[in-house]
Amino acid sequence: MGRGVLVAIDFDHTICEDNTDVVVQNLLTEPIPENVQNLRKSDGWLPYMNKIFELLYDNSVNASQIEDIIVSIPAVAGMTELLTSLHANGHEIIIISDSNSLFIDYWLRNRQLKHVVSRVFTNLGRYDDDGRLRVDAYHTQHACKMSSVNLCKGQILMDYIQDKRKESKSYERRVYIGDGYNDLCPILRLSQVDLACPRKDYPLATQLNNSSTSRSVKAKIIPWENGTDLRRTLQQIIELC
């Protein structure tokens, strides 16, 4: 096919080989208190992580240490080459992630990959006046029960496509690459000409192996282990050098 491919991709366990929110917790020298752990169930992941960031601040963990541990996360094998190849061939890449803007920016800049990504849709990471890391929700939504309140990837994807359409930009094909439960929503919004790329042995692939779920997916499903084998498969379908 020709040009006009939009590639939407998750970040944690898809571009980088770990979960940025989990990795940063390794900077804590003491066990996470039980009342903080309980926040995950009672209030959700984002309030829990904001409490983790407070603990890091209280333990004198600074911004430089946080950045260092984030950029130390390796890339998924072959993913850097896949992203640069997609970009070089004129395909558009956007990241949709439930991480945060600071972590993703740290990592992409360190790998010199910022220029290959058109947009990053994620929660806003910022340091307050006291130097404490905070993360604000990307948006608040209650329409999608598959997604967290703070970020619906399917809504973000479709809103982006609609906004581009208003600019007279359309896509011949959409590719969605991810690994987690929250990547199912955007995949269910893809059409028959689109590609859904779940990482093997991760929650999204398990969901898509469920017969009732797979019947709801219109896109062609392309499982992958790493960026190298995914690139090899995509070469057969879209234009890649």
C-alpha positions, -999 to +999 in steps of 0.1 A: +000+000+000+010+036-001+013+063+026-013+074+051-008+049+079-014+060+115+004+040+141-009+043+177+013+027+203+014+021+240+045+029+260+051+006+290+060-030+280+055-020+244+082+006+236+101+003+268+107-030+285+090-023+318+063-003+336+077+031+344+054+036+374+066+003+389+103+010+382+102+044+399+090+027+431+124+009+433+138+043+446+119+038+479+142+023+505+113+012+528+083-010+521+052+008+508+028+012+538-003-008+537-026+022+537-009+035+506-011+001+489-049+001+496-053+033+476-050+012+444-082-006+452-101+022+468-091+053+448-074+039+417-039+039+402-034+076+397-041+086+434-019+057+444+010+069+423+007+104+435+011+091+470+041+072+459+056+104+446+049+120+479+068+092+496+097+097+472+098+134+480+097+127+518+126+103+513+146+131+495+145+114+461+151+142+436+141+148+400+175+137+387+173+103+404+138+098+390+149+106+355+180+084+358+160+053+367+134+059+340+160+063+312+177+031+325+148+010+313+158-008+282+138-006+249+119-036+238+142-054+215+140-040+179+114-014+189+137+016+183+144+003+148+107-003+141+098+033+152+125+049+132+117+028+101+080+037+103+089+074+106+114+072+078+087+058+055+063+087+062+040+069+086+026+089+115+033+076+151+014+087+182+018+073+217-013+067+239-002+057+274-014+057+310+021+066+322+029+104+323+044+130+301+076+135+322+085+098+322+078+094+284+097+126+276+127+115+297+129+082+279+123+094+243+148+122+246+174+098+261+169+075+231+168+104+206+133+093+195+112+124+202+113+134+165+097+102+153+065+107+174+039+132+163+020+134+196+020+118+230-013+114+248-008+106+285-013+120+320+004+153+328+035+149+349+049+180+366+069+192+396+051+216+420+068+246+436+082+224+464+099+200+439+073+172+444+063+152+414+026+153+406+006+136+379-028+150+367-054+130+348-053+133+310-091+137+312-121+125+333-144+101+316-172+077+327-185+065+293-160+037+288-161+009+314-131-008+299-109+021+306-097+040+337-115+072+346-084+093+339-077+079+304-097+062+277-074+052+249-102+045+224-117+079+229-083+095+224-076+076+192-110+084+177-108+121+187-074+124+171-086+108+139-116+131+138-094+162+145-072+152+116-102+147+094-111+183+100-077+193+088-084+172+056-060+145+067-072+109+065-055+075+070-057+045+047-050+022+076-046+024+113-022+002+133-026-002+171+003-017+191+000-026+228+001-051+256-024-043+284-060-046+292-066-009+285-054-014+249-085-034+241-108-003+238-090+013+209-086-021+192-124-026+193-127+007+173-105-004+144-120-015+110-114-045+088-085-028+070-067-019+102-041-039+122-043-049+159-009-058+173-009-074+208+023-084+225+025-122+230+021-135+266+007-102+279-028-094+291-041-079+258-031-110+239-049-132+265-081-110+260-079-113+222-076-151+225-109-152+242-135-162+216-162-138+227-137-109+226-121-119+193-155-120+176-159-083+184-126-073+167-128-063+131-091-056+126-065-082+115-047-094+147-009-096+145+007-110+177+044-101+183+072-108+207+095-079+200+100-050+176+121-071+152+095-097+144+067-071+143+087-051+118+092-082+097+054-088+097+045-052+090+070-051+061+047-075+043+016-052+047+028-016+048+057+002+032+088-003+053+125-002+043 
